[in-house]
Amino acid sequence: MSVSVKLLMRAAVFLAVVAGTYWFVESDAADESRENLGQRGVAEFVRVDNDVSDNISHLSDTVDVDTAIDDAKIIELHNQSLAALGEERYQDAYQMMQQLYQLRPTPDHSVAVNASRVAGHWANELHNLYEHDEARKVWRQAIEWHHDSGHPQLSLARLLLRTAEVDAARKIVESALLEFPQNAQLLVLRGEIASLLGDCELAVEMMLAATVVEPNNPRFVRRLAQLKVEAEAFENYLPLSTAHFESSFDAQNRSMVRNIDDLQQDLERAWSDISGLLGIQNDRRIVVLWLDAADYKGQAPDWSSGIYDGRIRIVVDDYPERRPQMLSTLKHELTHALLHSTGIQFPTFIQEGLAQLYEPRNVDSIREGYLRDELPSLIDLQGSWTAWTDTVQVRKAYAYSLSLCDFVRDRYGDDSFGLLFENMRSSGLREAWQATFGNTLQDSDELHRQFLTHSK
């Protein structure tokens, strides 16, 4: 397979699955923006009367003057918060709502709903800044202020899944479903969590319930069909446990049975190699599915040979003849799995750059083939690539990410990314990058660009 096709394969597979919670949940959330608390527009917010004087003048003479002043202040803070939200000053809007709650711990329903939604906007902004610990705190505050039909619980659970906290996400979703059993998005997410945990029966049950609530949602119908196929395919699979993995394979596949011991040994050796290179000692067990081509079909693009979506899935075909290619795919997906296990959400250029670096791919040939002309923007490389349709753009993004990660490793040392990960546990990406490398991410990127220019 050519380098360009392999790059596109990686793009279509990984970006479609791991960039959020998992591929299905995130793609649905994008289209169902009104159902995502953190994405609601200002026009959807309930507003309190702006005319403070009218509110005060209609108060009974028996009402305490201090209470009337507090009412006026609450109205003012509420409307100032919504105005700040409209100007995309999310932190200011959130802090105004905090001040409001200091004056009135139990405000009216409309104010509580708006406060919860304002918190959602700020939590999303923090997430985009890679401030994941703070984002979790703000989502929990949103839930405390108002449950808003289960939307803040849904968003927090998705964030927890992105940072590998599967059990915590499961508990939040289960609790929210007790209160909002007809929330289709919660049902879907519970099904996806069940699928990740290997409970195919519950996954199908939850997705079926979601299709009952929203029978005309094509994504729900499509995903239900996929889960049914997966449940049927895995009916004859046997579980295996090793030091770091829970894996499964088809016990009726003679070739698989014959090679399973070697596959498991390759898996553990790959874990040792990649965890050492990343400086990550994962204490969460990783799920691996060894699949034949027939069972893999329909779960990912037919031309791919591996995928990570919370589980590593590897096609076992013509082993040991294709062992070198399988090891390369395994190391790529294992890099994603180990990065995910840290509980830190990394920008796409780090995810894909390191996954390619540790396959390993030939950096020099990639630079020669794809980085001779205009280079991608660092801002674009930090965001999601899932909506990209330009194949040239995708190739360059993958090539640039690999080249940048290789440049950083060569310049700052083999343990540089491990140090970055440790710093990211307590701060956002930009602060952690500065602390690790002594200059900004933008400065490192500029040095890399200069290196590419001079090497042409």
N, C-alpha and C positions, 0 to 999 in steps of 0.2 A: 504494500500500500504506500502511496506517495506521501511525502511529508505534509503537503498541503491538505490532502484528504484526512490524514490523521489529526492534524490540528483542528479541522472543522469537526471531526468526530468528537474530540475532547470538548470543544465549545458547545456543541449541541447537547451533549450528554450532561456534563457537569453543570453548566449554567442553567439548564432546565430543571435541575433537581436540588442542588445544595445551596443555592444562593439565598434561600429563605428558610422556611421550615423544611418543606419538601416540595417537589415540583407541583403536585396537584393543588395543595393548599394555597401556595403562593400565587399561582396563575389565576385561581378563582378569586382570591382576595383582590387582585388588581382590577378585575372587571366588576366586582361587587363593592365598589368604593364606598357606597352609602352604608354598607354593612360594616365597614371598618371604622371604628370610632375615631382613630387618629387622623383620618383623611377627610372628615366632614367639613363642608364649607361653612363660612360664617352665616350665609343666608339661611341655613338650617337651624340656627340656634334660636331659642326662645328668648325674646328680649323683654325686660321689665320697662315700664313706663319711664321715659326720660324726664318727665316733668316732675321734678322733686317737689316743687312748691305745692302742686296739687295734692301730692301724696301727704304732705304735712298738713295742709289746710283741712283735709277731711278726717283727720284724726280726732277722736273724742277728747273732750276737755279732761277726761279722767286719765288719759294716757300720760305716762311719765315723759317729761321733756327729754331726758337722756335717751329713752327708747326711740323717740321720734328722730333725734339726731342720728342715732345708730341706723335707723331705717334709711335715712337719707344717704348716709355714708355707704351703706350696703348697695343701694341702687347705683351710686356713683362708681364704686369699685367694680361692680358687675359690668356696667356699660363701658367703663374704661378698659376693662379686661377684654371685652369683645372687640373694642376698637383696636386694641393692640394686636389681637389675633388677626384682624383684617389686614393689618400692616405686616403680618408675619413676624411680629416680635413675640415669639412664643414664650420665652422665658419671662418677659415682663407680664404677659397675660396670666401666666401661671402664678407668679408671685402676688399679683393683685387678688387672685382668688384665694390664695393662702391668707392674705390680710383679711379678706372678707370672712373667712371661717374663724379667724381669731375673734372677730366681733360677734359672729352669729354661728355657733357650732352646728346648729340645725336649721339651715335656711329653707326657704320655700322649695318646692319640688322643681320648678323651672330653673331656679338658680343652681340647685344641686346638679341637675342634668348638664347644664352649661359648664359648670366647674369641672365635672368629670371629663367632658369633651375637650375643654381647654387643656387639661392635664394630658390628654391623649396626644394632642398636637405637640406639646413639649416633649413627651416621651419619645415620639417618633423622631423629633429633631435630635434628641440625645443619642438615639440609636444610630442615626445617620452620621453622627460625630464619633461613633465607636465608644461612646460613654455608656456601656451596657449596664453596669451596676446602677448608675443613676437612673437609667431608663426603667429598669425594673422597679426601683423605688417609686418613681412617679406613676407608673402604671398601678402599683398597689394603692397609691393615694387616690387615683382615679376611681378604683373599685370602692374604696372607703367612702368617697363622696357620693357616688351613685352607681348602681349596677347597670343602668342604661341598657336593658334587654340582653345583658350578657356580653356586650361588645368589649368592654375593657378587660374582662376575664379572657375572652378569646384572644385579644392582642397580647396580653401578658403570656398566655400559654404558648403562642407562636414564638414569642421572643425566647422563652425558656427552651423551646425545642431547638431554636437556632444555636443555643449555647449548650446543647447536649444534656439539659436537665429534664429528661424524659419523664421521670416519675413525678417530679413537681408539676410539670405541665399536665400530666394525667389527672392528678388530684384536683387541680383548678378547674379543668374541663368537666370532670364528673360532678363537682360541686355546683358549677354553673348550670349543668343540665337538670339538676334537681329543681332549680328555680325556673329555668327556661327550656323545657323539654322540646319545644317546637322550633328552637333556633337551629336552622339547618347547618349553619357554619360550625356550630359546636358539635353537632352530630358527625359531620365530616371529619373534623379534627380528632374526635375520639376514635373514629374508625382508622385514621391514619396512624394514630399512636398504637392502636391494637395491632395493626399490620407491622409496625416497627418491632413490636415485642413478640411477633410470631403467632399472634392469636388471629388466625385467618377467619375463623368463624365469627368472632365478634366484629372484626373489620367489615365483613359482608353485612352483618346485622345493622351496624351503625350507618353504613352507606345506604342500605335499603331504606332505613328510616328517613334519611335525608331526602331521598327521591320521593318518598310519600309526601313530605312537607313541600317540596318543590319539584313536582313531577316533570316540569318542562325545562329543567336545567340540564343542558346537554352534557356538561362536565360531570355532573353527578351520575348520570346514566352511563357515561363512558367509563368513569372510574369504578362504578359498581361492576361492570362487565369485566374489567381488568382484575379486580379483587376476586371475583368468582373463578376466573381462569387460574389465578395464582393459588387459590385454596385447593382447587382440583389438582394442579400440578404438584403441589407440595404434600399431597396426601400420603405418598409413599416415601417421603424424605425422612432420613434418620438424623438425629442430632449427635454432634460430637463436641467435646470440650477439650481445649488445650489451655496453656497457661494464660493466654490473653484473649482467647476467642471462643465464641459459641458459633459453630458452623453446622451446616446441614448439607446432605447430598442424597441423590436418588439411589436407594438401595437396590433398585431393579436394573440399574444401568451397570452392566458388567465392567465396562471400561472404567467407569467412575470408581467402582468398588476396588478394582485392581490397583488403581493409582492413588487412592485417597490418602494413604499414609505419606506418600511423597508430597502430595499437595499440602497436607497439614504441616509437614516439615518446612516446605518452601514458605508457607505463610508465617511461621514463627521466625524463620531466618530473616524474612523481609521486615517483620516487625522490629527485630533487633537492629537491622541496618537503618531503617527510617527513623525510629525513635532516637537512635544515637545521633543521627544527622540533625534532627530537629531539636534535640535536647529536651524531648518530652517523654516522661515516664507515665504513661496512661494507666489510671487505676480503674477505668470503666471498660468492661468487656465489650468487644466489638463483634457484631454479628456478621457472619460471612455465609453466603449461599453459593455453593458450587453447582452450577447449572449446565445442563446440556443445551444445545442450540434450540431445540424444540420448546423447552420450558422457558428459556430466556426470551423467545420471540413474543412480542406484544408488551413486554415490560420496559423496553427501551428500543431505540432505533435499531433496525435489523443489522446495520453495518457496524454497530459498536460491539466491543468484546468485554466491556466492564462498565460498571456504574456505581456511584455512591449516592445514596439518598437516605442516609441514616443506617443503611446496611450496605456492605460491599457485596456486589453480585458479579461473579466472574464466570464467563463461558469456558467450560472445559471441553476442548475439541482437539483431537489428534495429539493428546499428551502421551509421551514426552517429546514428540517431534516439534511441537510448537511451544515448548517450555520457555525459551528465551523471550518470545513475544508475550506469553502469559505473565512471566515475572515482571516485565516492564509495565504491563497493565495493572498488575497487582500492586506494585510499588506506587504507581500514580494514584490509584484509588485509596490505598492505605495512607498516603500523605494527607488526603482530604479527611479521612476518618480520624487520624490522630490530631490534626488541627482542630477538627470539630470537637474532639473529646476534651480539649482544654477549657471549654466553656467560653472562649473568646471568639467573637466573630471578626474575621479578618477581611480586609479588602480583597476584591477579586484578583488583583495583580499579584498579591502574595500567595493566595490559594493556588492559582494556576501556574505562577512562576515556579514555586517550590515543587509542585507536583511533577512538572516537566523536568526540573533540575535533578530530581532524585529518581527518575525512571532508569537511567539518565538519558537525556537527549543531548545531541551534539550542538553546543551553543554556537560555535563558530559557523557551522553550516547554516544555522537558523539566521544568524546575523547577516550572513552573505546573501541568503535567499530572500529575506523579507524586510530588512531594515536599511535598505539603500536609499530610500526616498523619504517622503514626509513621514514623521513619526507621530504615534498616537499621543493624545493629551493625557497627562497624569490624572486629571480630574475624571475623565471618562473611564480610565482604568480602575479607579477606586470604586466606581458605582457598579450597577448591574449591567451585564451585557446581554441579558435575555431577549431584549427587543431588537437586537441588531440583526439585520438581514443582509448586509453588505459583506460578502465573503472575504473581500480584500481587507476590510476593516477587522474582521474576526481574526484572520491570519496574522495581521500586524499586531493585534492586541496580545495574542498568545506569544508571538515572537518577542515582543517588547517586554512582556512580563518575565519571560525566561531570562532574557538578557539582563534586565535590571536586577533580578534576584542573584544571578551569577556575579554581576559586577559588585553588588553589595557584599556578597560573601568573600570575594577575592580581596576587596579593599579593606574590610573590617574584620575578617577572620571567620573561620569555620563555625564558631559558636555565636556569631553575631545575631542570627535570627532567634536562637534560644534565649539570649539576653533580652531581645526585643519582646518576646512573648512574656517573659517574667515581668517586664516593666508594664506591659499592657494589662496585667492583672489588677493594677492599681490606678491606671490612668488611661486616657484616650490615646488613639494612634499617634497624633501629632506630638503630644507631650512625651510619650514613650519613645518615639523615634529620636527626638532631641536628646533625651536622657541617654539613649543607647549609643548613638553615633556622634553626638556632639554638634550636629547641625540639623537643619530642618529637613523634612521629607522633600520639600521643593528643591533645597540645595543639593541633596543627594541625587535627585532626578536630573538636575542640571549638569552635575558632574558626569553622570552616565551619558547624557546626550553629547557632551563634549568628547567623551571617550569614543562614542560611536562615530562622530564626525572625523576625529583624528585617525581612526583606524580604517577609514575608507581609502 
